[in-house]
């Protein structure tokens, strides 16, 4: 394993896996549900600029891609597309993208609820093409962390 791979593995562990290690399915679901309002609020009341539309579309695309990866584990249907295939068009208003981001988070929460209802282990791993294998819980943490990190860049 290269030094860069070791560093990435460490960072992923600290940012995505450690915060959800040992969390119960119900607690993770509650945390994910609770993330929706702060996430949506962070997107609201920003300028309708091309840069902001592009950034929100990126956030949506990453979350949709993560949904596809988790759905692959849940349903067994393979999803091979990369994250850019899930990015929506930016030729709509910023407000429409904010609504779509909220709808996307609602769909992510529903997917996690399906995983929990099916009693699938949160420790089951699914590949992330850039950062390696993440547990189901790690993927959820990744979605929450990524969306809020990116939302802070909005102006």
N, C-alpha and C positions, 0 to 999 in steps of 0.2 A: 504494500500500500504506500503510495507516494505521500510526501509531506502535505501537499495540498489536499489530498483525500482525507488524511488524518485530521487536518484542521477543519475541513467541511463536516466530517463526522462528529467532531467535538461540538462545533457550533450548532449543528442540527440537534444534537442531544440536549444542549443547554436551552435552546430556543423552542424546540418543538416537543421533545419527549419528556424532559424533566418536569415541566409544569403540570403534566397530566399523568405522570407515573403513579400507578396505584389508584387512580380516580375511579369511582364507581360509574357504571353506565348512566344512572339517573343523574348523578352530579355533573357529568360531562354534558349531558343533554340540557340540564338547567343552565349551566355556564354558557353553552352555545346559544340557547334562547335569549339569555340575558345580554348577549353581545349584539343582538340585532338593533336595539334602540340606540346605543352609543355609536354604532357603525353608521346607521342611517343619519343620525343627527350630525355626525362629522362630515357627511357629504352635503348636507343641506346648506342653503344660503351662500353658496360659492358662485363665482362668476361663470357665466356661460361662455367659456372660451374654448378654443380648439384644444389647448393643452389640458384643461380640466376634463373635457369630454374624452380625450384620449386616455387620460389616467383612470377615469372611472370605468371606461370600457376595458382597460387592462385588468383592473380589479375584478370586474365581472368575469372576464375570460379565464383568469386564474381560478376563481372559485368554481366556475362551470367545469373546468378541466379537472379540478380536484373531485368534484361530484362524480364525473365520469370514471375516475380511477377508483373511487370507493364503490361506485355502482358495479364496476367490473368484479370486485371482490364479492359483493353482495349477490349479484345476479349471475355471474359467470360469463356474461357477454363481454367479449374483449373490446376495449376502446384503444385504438392505436394512435389517434390524432394527438398532435402536440398542442400545447396551450393556446397558441395563436389561432388555432382553428375554432376556438370557443369565444373569441373576442367579438362582441357585437359591433355593428356599424356605428360610426360617430356622426352620421349625417342626420341625427335627431337632436332634439334640444337636450341641454344638460339636465333639466327637470325629468325628462323621460328616461334618461340613463339612471338617475337617482332612483326612480320608481323601479326600474329593471334591477338595479342592485339590491333593493329591498326584497323584490320577488325572488331573486336568486338566493338570497340568504334564507328566505322562507323555505325554498326547495331544499337547501342544504340541511336545514333543521329537520325537515320531513325525512330526508334520506337517513340521517343519523337515527331518527326515531325508528325507522324500518330496521336498521342494523341492530338497535337495542332490542326491539320487539322480537327479532329473529334469534336473539341470544347469541349473536356472533361476538367473538371475543374482541375487545378493544385493543388487545395486544397483537392481533393478526397484522402482518406486514404487507404493504402494497408499495410497489416501486414508484419513486419520483424520479423522473429522467435526469434531473440535474443534481439532486442532493442525496440520492440513494433511497434506501428502504425506510419507510415510516410506518409506525403502527397506525391503526385506525384513529386512536386518540391523538396521536402525533399529527395526522392529517387535519383533524379538526382544529387543533392548536395552530397549525400552520395557516389555515384559512383565517382564523381570528387575528393572528399576528400580522399576516401579510396585508389584510384589508385595512387594518388600523394604521399600520406603518405607512402604507401608500396614501391613505386618506389625509395624513398630516402634511403631505406635499401640495394639497390643493390650495388655491388662492382665490 
